[in-house]
Amino acid sequence: MANPFVHVELNTQDVAKAKSFYRSLFDWALNDVDMGGSMTYTLINVGEGTGGGMMKHPMPDAPSMWLPYVQVDDIVAATAKAKSLGATIVKDVMEVMGEGSLSIIIDPTGAALGLWQPKVG
């Protein structure tokens, strides 16, 4: 596998403002999904290419940021390998709505990156 970028996620302090801006700037289809617990995730369908999503930033005082995700064959092994190579694990492996699993790392240079393994079958 070539480990392609497969999803790009905006974590923002103002989802409504971000949705308005990106809906006006680009021809993206935005679809809100209720995640439970008063959390909404907005899926971004870009037509062609890698889509993404946006959500309220989980850290209240953190600046808004885009987070790319790279697809991996084995999320547990890839997360462990990243850690062995000097990455910091920000979010350990977790399942996401029955669609697959993710983890979030900070590489040794300080850059954040998500790892994604889609559910098989």
C-alpha positions in Angstrom: 0.0 0.0 0.0 1.2 3.5 -0.8 -0.2 5.1 2.4 -2.3 7.8 0.7 -3.8 10.9 2.3 -7.4 9.8 2.7 -9.2 12.5 4.8 -8.6 16.1 6.0 -10.2 17.3 9.1 -10.8 20.9 10.3 -10.8 21.3 14.1 -12.2 24.8 14.7 -13.5 26.9 17.6 -16.3 28.2 15.3 -17.8 25.5 13.1 -20.7 27.7 11.9 -18.2 30.4 10.7 -16.0 27.8 9.1 -19.0 26.2 7.3 -20.1 29.5 6.0 -16.6 30.4 4.8 -15.9 27.1 3.0 -19.4 26.7 1.6 -19.0 30.2 0.0 -15.3 29.7 -1.1 -15.7 26.2 -2.6 -18.4 24.0 -4.1 -18.3 21.6 -1.2 -21.3 19.6 0.0 -21.4 19.8 3.8 -23.4 17.1 5.7 -23.9 17.2 9.5 -23.8 13.9 11.3 -25.0 13.6 14.9 -22.2 11.8 16.8 -24.2 11.7 20.1 -23.3 13.5 23.3 -24.2 16.8 21.7 -21.4 16.4 19.2 -21.9 17.1 15.5 -19.4 16.1 12.8 -19.7 17.8 9.4 -18.7 15.6 6.5 -17.1 17.4 3.6 -17.7 16.0 0.1 -15.4 17.7 -2.4 -16.6 15.8 -5.4 -13.3 14.6 -6.8 -10.3 14.0 -4.6 -9.9 13.6 -0.8 -12.8 14.7 1.2 -12.9 15.4 4.9 -14.8 16.8 7.8 -15.0 19.5 10.4 -15.8 19.6 14.0 -15.6 21.7 17.2 -12.0 21.6 18.3 -11.7 19.3 21.3 -9.3 21.6 23.1 -11.1 24.8 24.0 -8.1 27.2 23.8 -6.3 25.6 20.9 -6.2 27.4 17.5 -8.2 26.1 14.6 -6.2 23.7 12.4 -6.4 21.2 9.5 -5.4 17.6 10.3 -4.6 15.2 7.4 -5.1 11.5 7.8 -3.0 8.8 6.1 -4.4 5.3 5.4 -2.5 2.4 7.0 -2.9 -1.4 6.8 -2.6 -2.0 10.6 -3.4 1.0 12.8 -2.0 -0.6 16.0 1.3 -1.5 14.3 1.6 1.8 12.5 0.9 3.8 15.8 3.4 1.7 17.7 6.0 2.1 14.9 5.5 5.9 14.9 6.0 5.9 18.6 9.2 3.9 18.3 10.5 6.4 15.7 10.0 9.3 18.1 6.4 10.4 17.6 4.1 11.4 20.5 0.8 9.7 20.6 -1.9 12.3 21.1 -4.9 10.0 20.6 -4.3 6.3 20.8 -6.1 3.9 18.5 -9.9 4.3 18.7 -12.8 3.0 16.7 -14.9 5.6 14.8 -18.6 4.9 14.3 -18.0 1.4 13.0 -16.2 2.9 9.9 -12.7 2.2 11.0 -10.0 3.2 13.5 -7.8 6.2 13.9 -4.9 7.5 16.0 -3.3 10.9 16.1 0.4 11.5 16.4 2.8 14.4 16.7 5.9 13.6 14.6 9.4 14.4 16.0 9.3 17.8 14.2 6.1 18.8 16.0 3.6 18.2 13.1 0.3 16.5 13.8 -0.9 13.6 11.6 -3.8 11.3 11.8 -3.5 7.6 10.9 -6.6 5.8 9.6 -7.5 2.1 9.0 -10.9 1.6 7.3 -13.1 -1.2 8.6 -12.7 -4.3 6.4 -15.9 -6.0 5.1 
